[in-house]
Amino acid sequence: MKMQPVQVRLSEEQIEMLDRKVREQKYPNRSEAIRDYLRKAQLWEVLEKLLEFGDVEEQSDQEIQENLARIRRSVYQEIIAPDLEQDPTE
C-alpha cells in the first residue's frame, strides 16, 4: 500500500504518549504508532457494525447469514476499501 504524508496537529500529551510507546519499543516510530491506532479505530467501527446485528436468538439461520453478508459488505465498502466498487472476495 502506498503511503502518503499528512500533517496532523497533536497535543503535547498525545505526542508524549506516542513517544512513550516508541521508547517502550511497542512501535518503531511515531508514524507506525499512529497507523496502528487508526487500524484499531477501524476495528472499533467494525465492532460497532456487528452490534447493529442485534439479537440473533430471534433470527433464522438464513437471516443471520444475510445480515452477516450485509455487514461484511458495508464494512468493506465504508472502512476497508471505500474507493472500490465491489468487494473482490465475493
Secondary structure, 3 states (H helix, E strand, C coil): CCCCCCCCCCCHHHHHHHHHHHHCCCCCCHHHHHHHHHHHHHHHHHHHHHHHCCCHHHCCHHHHHHHHHHHHHHHHHHHHCCCCCCCCCC
